[in-house]
Amino acid sequence: MNNDESLKLESQLCFRLYSLTKLMNRHYSPVLKKLGLTYSQYLVMLVLWENNNTTSVISVKQLGEKLDLDSGTLSPLLKRLEKQAFVSRVRNSEDERSVEVKLTTLGCQLKAQAQNIPQEMFSITGMSVDELHNLNSQLDSLLVTMKTK
């Protein structure tokens, strides 16, 4: 690719990823609105639903690391989820500086309402399951590579 080609917008991987992210969020938005969630809140709930019970806890720090979100972004998001009664936040009894998050009963029940979201979003991609797995693998590899740079 020559220099002129490399500086065209359509040649930029970052622009494709940016455009795709915006488009995916647009598709998720009406589906998640029915649950009273934003996309970022949905990601938090996905992490919490992995254990799907009201006794499992995760620290805000661990949650931030898993989602690659800083506490300045995560704290207000968790406050809104707590206000909706989907999660509760409590200080760690052994370390007052650490805040732990856990699902409430309502938050656990929300999982059943969200059960079809992945399939619904997959169906709009027009991809086969194999194509999706391959794309996810490629993106995972790209993430690993770029994190080490």
N, C-alpha and C positions, 0 to 999 in steps of 0.2 A: 504494500500500500504506500503510495507516495505521500508527501507531506500535505498536499492540498486535500487528498482523500481522508487522511487521518484526522484532520481538523473539521470535518463535516459532522454536524449534529447526529445524523443517522449512523455514523461510524462509531459512536460512543457507547460502550457497554453501560456506562453509568446512566445515560439517558434512557436506555431501554429498561433498565431496572427501576429507575425513578418512575417512568411512565406506567410500567406494569404494577408497581406498588400503589400508585394513585388509583389505577383502574380496579385492582383487587379490593382496595378499601371502599370504592364506590359500590361494588357488588356486595360486599359484606355489610355495609351500613344499614340497608333496610331490613336485612335478616336479623342483625343484632339489635336493632332498634326495638323489635318486638319483645326482646328479652330485657330491654332497658340497659344494654351494654354498649360501650364504644369498642372499637377494635382493640385498643390497648387494654381495656378492662377484660375483654375476652381472652387475650393472651395470658393475663394474670390468672383468670379462672381456669384456663387449660392446665396451667402448672398445678394449681390447687386440686383440680379434679383428678389428677394422676393418682392421688391417694384416696380421693373421694370419701372422706369421713371427717367428722367434726373433732376428732382427737389428734390428727396429724397436724403438726405445725411446721412452718418454714420461717426463717428469719427474713426480715426485709432485705438484709444484705444478700442473703442467698438468692432470694427472688430477683433482686436487681441484677445479680451476676448471671443468673439463668436467662433473663430476658434482655440483658445488655441495656438496662435502664439505670440511670443514676437516681439517688434518693430524692432529688429535687423534682423529678418527674413522677417517681413512684409514690411518694407520700400523698400528694393530693389525689392521685388515682385511687389509692387504698382508702382514703377518707371517704370518697364518694361511694365506693363499694361497701364500706362499713355503714354509711348512712342509709344505703338501700337494704341493709341487713343480710348481705351475701357473705360477708367476712367479719371477723372480729380481730382486733389488734390488741395485744397485751405485752407489757414489758416482761422480759425474761427475769424470773425470780433470782437467778444467780448472777446476772449481769444486767443491771438497770439500763445500760446504754443500748442494749439490744431489744428490738421490738420483734415480736413473732406474730405471724398471721395464720389464721386457720379459718376453714369454712364454717359457716353456720348451717343449721338444718336447711334453711331456705336456699343457701348457696349450693348445698348438695342436691336439693330438689331441682335446681336450675339446670343441672347437668342433663337430666332427662329431656328437658325442653330444647337443649342445644344438640342433642344426639344426631340430628340429620344435617347439621350445618356443613360438616366436611364433605359429605356426599353431594349436597346441593352445590357447594362451591366447585367441587371436582367436575360436576356435570357441565358447568359452563365453560370449562377449559377446552373441551373438544379433544382432549388427549386420552390415550389409552392408559391403563394402569402401569404398564411397562414404561411408557414414555414419561409418565409422571415420576416414577421411581428413578429413572435415568437422569431426569432433570434435577431432582432433589439431590442425587449423588453428585452431580456436577457442581451444583451450587454449594453443597457442603464442602467439597474439595476447594472451591474458590474461596470460601470463608476461611478455611484452615490456612490456606496459602497466604491470604492477605493479612490474617491476624499475626502471622510470623514475620511480616515485613516491617 
